[in-house]
Amino acid sequence: MISLEYFILLISVIRTCQGTSPQQDQKAGTCKAPLLKNGRHMPNKIIFEVGEWLQYYCEEGYMTAQRNIVENVRCLSPGWSTVPQCSGIVCSFQPKTGSDQLQLVYSDGPVAKFSCNEGFTLKGSAISQCYYYGWDPPLPTCQASGERTKCPPPPQPMNIHEIKLKSDYLNGDKEALRCKPGFQLYGAQTITCKNGQWTSPPQCVRSHECNDPPSVSSGTLDPATIKPKYHSGSVVKYKCNRGFKMTGLQEMICINGNWSSPPVCMSDGCILSKEAMLVNGIRLQNAALKISEGESAEFLCIGDMVPSQSLTAACKDGKIQYPKCIIPDSKSCRLSEDTITQNNLVLSKSIPMTKVYNNGDRILTRCKANYYRASPSSALECVNGKMIYPKCTQEKPCRINQEKVDENFLELHPDHENKVFFENEEVIHFTCKAGYTTTSDTTGLCIKEDILYPFCHEI
């Protein structure tokens, strides 16, 4: 038996993994992906925005600074929250003092065998293996007798379902490991006894579920990647619709309950159709037959046709809504800017001045500031080829008082035809009701909101 007093044992695999320091990109508010050796990271991209998470895994035989296989780091303004790095697995052994001093018998890579001083026997496994989370099984104490020459009991990392142990484990024996509910397994699900030592066990990481992945405009999820639930590490893929190209990563990854950035499906633009333009009675005005997404094209009417709407159309989501020109008929109307100005009217900016209106079409208007409506209606109306305009004046108009009209036994002359408002100094024609007459004139006058009414008396 080999006895080494006050011996410090460092057991590690030959491979060494040196993590790189976090580097912040030249662009403010971003982090560069670490140059991680003996490990890999997800999502697999170079630049991360502040607030984004990166998940990294160490290869077998390596561990993170916190003695894990997988860890998450976050991009902060100064850089990564912690340094992503994978280092060779290291375990330390410091022998106890006193008569029950534990001795190292031999070490073979990550496996060590121990014994006790004469007069003491081991309690626990004489053989232990160094893993990313430490010695497993725990180092023995010098109280009882016996030692093991086979594989030690299988390792049981945190959050693993407890294994029902056998009395002996021989070369080639295997154990399947399962995580407790709420945890996700990273690494090999099965460990094997090989040459007196166990292969590296997995790690159980608390599972953070993500909501359903977001939809992408003009794109669809790859059905093969859709799942009932999405745990940390789940990956979904997107495809853009025909005529659209993808910017960003095709994949999205669930990390810590959050999805990484989705891709964007951008339109290649709109190709203008000569056939569609011909059907709509329009032609291009100094524009190419292909326009980019968001750009607009100007059109003209063909021949004597007139527009029924604005002749400008924009490319949106790879499509364009063509305007239309029509053949005018005898009952159609067009707007007059001069008459609109003369009548002190204001139209909505969405009303195209070049549009042709059909018989019966109505357009709501309003008066200019500090002007008053002097017409019964506030709407323009196309009537048998003639556009009827309301009118606004600076002086407040007079309003017919029907009670006064009845008291004076009057009726409005048919020329006024249910007219209600009259402009200042406008003459108003009345007639006497049946059975009544007057010796004076039957005309009235609007004077600053008041009307001078004539009077009829009984015959």
Summary of the structure (lengths in Angstrom):
residues: 459
radius of gyration: 44.8
end to end distance: 147.4
largest distance: 148.6
contacts: 1339
relative contact order: 0.07
helix: 5%
strand: 40%
